[in-house]
Amino acid sequence: MNPDQGTHRPLSFIAACVLLVATAGEAQNVSVGVVLDMETWVGKVGLSCIHMSLSEFYEANPHYKTRIVLHPKDSAGDVVGAAAAALDLINNHKVEAILGPTTSMQTNFVIKLAHKAHVPILTFTASSPALASHRSPYFFRLTHTDSAQVAAISDLLKYYNWRQLVLIYQDDEFGDGMSPYLIHALQGVNARVPYQSIIDPTATGDQIGEELYKLMTMPSRVFLVHMLPSLAIRLFAKANKIGMMREGYVWILTDATANLLDSMSSPVLNSMEGALGVKTYVPKSMELDRFKIKWKREFIMENSVLNDPHLDIFGLWAYDAARALAIAVEKTGAKNFTFENPNGSENLTDLQTLGVSQNGEKIVEALSKTKFMGLTGNYEIVNGQLQSAEFEIVNVKSNGGNRVGFWNPEKGLLSKNMTVIWPGNTAAAPKGWEFPTAGKRLRIGVPVKEGYSEFVRVNGKKVEGYCRDVFDAVIEALPYALPFDYIPFALPNGSRAGSYDDLIMQVNTGVYDGAVGDITIVANRSKYVDFTLPFTDSGVSMVVPTKADSKNRAWLFLKPLTLDLWITSLCFFVFMGFVVWILEHRINPDFRGPPSHQISTSLWYSFCTMVFTQRENLISNLGKIRGVIWFFVVFVLTQSYTASLTSLLTVQQLQPTITNINELLMKQSSVGYLDGSFVGGLLTSVGIKNLKSYRSLEELDKLFKLGGSNGGIDAAFDETPYIKLFLSKFRDEYTMVGPNYKTDGFGFAFPIGSPLVVDISRAVLNVTESKRMNQLQMKWFGDQGNSWSSIPKVTSSGLNLGSFWGLFLITGIASIISLLIYFIIFLHKEQHTLRHTANESSNSSIKSKIRALLKSTTKET
């Protein structure tokens, strides 16, 4: 292809004119303008396809009453030229519609002329989304808007897990129209555009190279090129020359360039080799294959210098656009296509004498209802826009673009096993970023603090502490080297430069590349940075001093057992005494004598089992069996009582001075929090007003010693890692009370969209699940064990019946069975005596018989 070659009047146009004269008869001629850059490949192919479309259309429909007569004009690649051509077509040729112009900038001005003249504009090349802002009913975009492909681009980034993309576009209305749509679409896949490179279409090679060198100093290696082919070709030539087409780089072409890959020469394609392109998808059909053969034959006849021309999507859109217009013109049913000229002086300018088409509205209405199966597939116009945008993902080779994937609006990216040869002739997908770039080392900000030096300790430029060691271990776990330097967030005198939130904002604004320290992950901070996964658990709790509890201890011995257990135990002691008396009194002299003696002995024996001091011996086997069971129950009960009472006597000697946050609010107590922590804002939000900050463990202990009434504090809220460290040093003086308000723990902070976050989060998981984490905790905190769980609890509930009902049930059943066996044996042995007693008392009352029976059972054997 030679872009400087002049245009030749297509032979197909002459043939079309002859055909129209021969077949029109009484058909009404309708003037239609064509405004294209005739010196460009798109202009030449577009005009030839328009002529062939009309020729074939009227050949297939000779009975139609209208015939479009074309008036081609060359815009000469200029906005003014396009406007002048449109003005000439409207004023002098009275065209009813205009096919074109070529670029979005040209179309932007022509739309205004057409709207005033009620002349529909049908562009098959201008794709800028900004053109839709005109909201003119006379503007029809019969190509896909650039915003249609951003979803395909975002799905491509999601597929390869790329989190950043640098947009390179030309500095005009075509270039900048897609940017807001792209940024919005990338947000949906958790990706972003950290930088936008704007290149003037007239930029020199040195100016392009200067911009590319700037991009080389940035970490992102994924570049989206959105520019016309003429500028894209120069960009890739320079990128290839300076080494930006090597391994590790990713280049993506929008359809403005990708759609014309088949028309580019081999040297141009070689400079783009390895890039990906988003190309408009055209379904295959027999009609399309037929037309390509016919078009190629006729185009070579008209342009003999070309040996192997390739028909692109713009030619197909031009073909379908001309057909759609021909259908719409016929549907209007108009018999007179005229213009209404304004009344006025002959001295008016061309713009002031612009006529108004009388059939423009009818053509617009007919176009909006036009549907047919075109060369590009199902052809339908909705709200002035061509529908059904589908794309294919192509991999640029020296012979053009090879399809490696497919995308449509309903199903997204369909090809899940794309085989791509990337820049540098590698099949491994690039990770999309590199560190360092041009010798750059990451600047990692570290907070400066006075207390809790076990977490972070800054001495001049030296950084130590648990958080620093964890980050070092995480970096060692990465599969690649990551040079960095710790930079204290400090003033020149070494004091801290601000709060933790200030440090977060420094990362957000790019002063630091990341932040390492005891930085809590909270929602308001995540608006400005991305956090890695937490490397420690955390939460916010209250710590208060403890005090001796000397009140209500006179009846403390009753608290180990609940009332229901006390009553049940007492009843069973009495019941067991009764059972022992039944089983033993006939054969055991210790359980005989006067009734009062028998009752006191039975109860004494039952209660003495608690201390195992009973002097009475059991004789019956049933009594011994029952005794063993009851001894076990009493043993369990007494041991449990002893343990519970011991706990109450020791644990409850230390009580918290404050038990919950409501008590703080009621007493308006003084509350402490760590200086610079988010906890201060949290306490303010719940209504606590009397706040005091502290900076170290020692200062916190001092404030507690002073007390709230003497300028100190009554309670403090802090994060659990800090409380754990505090209680390990002051174990017997303070305790943690109340609920633990969960937070997400400590994490490392990086700029939003940083590709490091994903890799470092994986490394955090590997480190936290390894022995290395335990080693670091032992190094900085020692063996804390349960440093706060060993603090005495505030309450200890008594033992209840639910813990012992099983034992009482077994004892009761065993006792009842013993009694049944006893009475069965008794009745068997004493049956003759009982029968004799019954005969003697046969004439007695029932009451006398029962008394005789009881007397027999209590008789000593």
Secondary structure as GFF3:
##gff-version 3
##sequence-region A 1 861
A	DSSP	alpha_helix	11	24	.	.	.	ID=ss1
A	DSSP	beta_strand	28	36	.	.	.	ID=ss2
A	DSSP	alpha_helix	41	60	.	.	.	ID=ss3
A	DSSP	beta_strand	66	74	.	.	.	ID=ss4
A	DSSP	alpha_helix	79	92	.	.	.	ID=ss5
A	DSSP	beta_strand	97	99	.	.	.	ID=ss6
A	DSSP	alpha_helix	104	117	.	.	.	ID=ss7
A	DSSP	beta_strand	121	123	.	.	.	ID=ss8
A	DSSP	three_ten_helix	129	134	.	.	.	ID=ss9
A	DSSP	beta_strand	139	141	.	.	.	ID=ss10
A	DSSP	three_ten_helix	146	149	.	.	.	ID=ss11
A	DSSP	alpha_helix	150	160	.	.	.	ID=ss12
A	DSSP	beta_strand	166	170	.	.	.	ID=ss13
A	DSSP	alpha_helix	173	176	.	.	.	ID=ss14
A	DSSP	alpha_helix	179	187	.	.	.	ID=ss15
A	DSSP	beta_strand	196	199	.	.	.	ID=ss16
A	DSSP	alpha_helix	205	216	.	.	.	ID=ss17
A	DSSP	beta_strand	222	226	.	.	.	ID=ss18
A	DSSP	alpha_helix	229	241	.	.	.	ID=ss19
A	DSSP	beta_strand	250	253	.	.	.	ID=ss20
A	DSSP	alpha_helix	255	258	.	.	.	ID=ss21
A	DSSP	three_ten_helix	261	263	.	.	.	ID=ss22
A	DSSP	alpha_helix	266	272	.	.	.	ID=ss23
A	DSSP	beta_strand	276	280	.	.	.	ID=ss24
A	DSSP	alpha_helix	286	302	.	.	.	ID=ss25
A	DSSP	alpha_helix	313	332	.	.	.	ID=ss26
A	DSSP	beta_strand	339	340	.	.	.	ID=ss27
A	DSSP	beta_strand	356	357	.	.	.	ID=ss28
A	DSSP	alpha_helix	360	368	.	.	.	ID=ss29
A	DSSP	beta_strand	371	374	.	.	.	ID=ss30
A	DSSP	beta_strand	377	382	.	.	.	ID=ss31
A	DSSP	beta_strand	385	386	.	.	.	ID=ss32
A	DSSP	beta_strand	391	397	.	.	.	ID=ss33
A	DSSP	beta_strand	400	408	.	.	.	ID=ss34
A	DSSP	beta_strand	412	413	.	.	.	ID=ss35
A	DSSP	beta_strand	442	447	.	.	.	ID=ss36
A	DSSP	beta_strand	457	459	.	.	.	ID=ss37
A	DSSP	beta_strand	462	464	.	.	.	ID=ss38
A	DSSP	alpha_helix	466	476	.	.	.	ID=ss39
A	DSSP	beta_strand	484	489	.	.	.	ID=ss40
A	DSSP	alpha_helix	500	508	.	.	.	ID=ss41
A	DSSP	beta_strand	514	515	.	.	.	ID=ss42
A	DSSP	beta_strand	529	531	.	.	.	ID=ss43
A	DSSP	beta_strand	536	548	.	.	.	ID=ss44
A	DSSP	three_ten_helix	556	558	.	.	.	ID=ss45
A	DSSP	alpha_helix	563	584	.	.	.	ID=ss46
A	DSSP	three_ten_helix	589	591	.	.	.	ID=ss47
A	DSSP	alpha_helix	595	608	.	.	.	ID=ss48
A	DSSP	alpha_helix	621	650	.	.	.	ID=ss49
A	DSSP	three_ten_helix	651	653	.	.	.	ID=ss50
A	DSSP	beta_strand	654	656	.	.	.	ID=ss51
A	DSSP	alpha_helix	661	667	.	.	.	ID=ss52
A	DSSP	beta_strand	671	674	.	.	.	ID=ss53
A	DSSP	alpha_helix	679	685	.	.	.	ID=ss54
A	DSSP	beta_strand	691	694	.	.	.	ID=ss55
A	DSSP	alpha_helix	697	706	.	.	.	ID=ss56
A	DSSP	three_ten_helix	708	710	.	.	.	ID=ss57
A	DSSP	beta_strand	715	719	.	.	.	ID=ss58
A	DSSP	alpha_helix	720	729	.	.	.	ID=ss59
A	DSSP	beta_strand	734	746	.	.	.	ID=ss60
A	DSSP	beta_strand	749	751	.	.	.	ID=ss61
A	DSSP	alpha_helix	756	768	.	.	.	ID=ss62
A	DSSP	alpha_helix	771	781	.	.	.	ID=ss63
A	DSSP	three_ten_helix	801	803	.	.	.	ID=ss64
A	DSSP	alpha_helix	805	829	.	.	.	ID=ss65
A	DSSP	alpha_helix	831	840	.	.	.	ID=ss66
A	DSSP	alpha_helix	846	857	.	.	.	ID=ss67
###
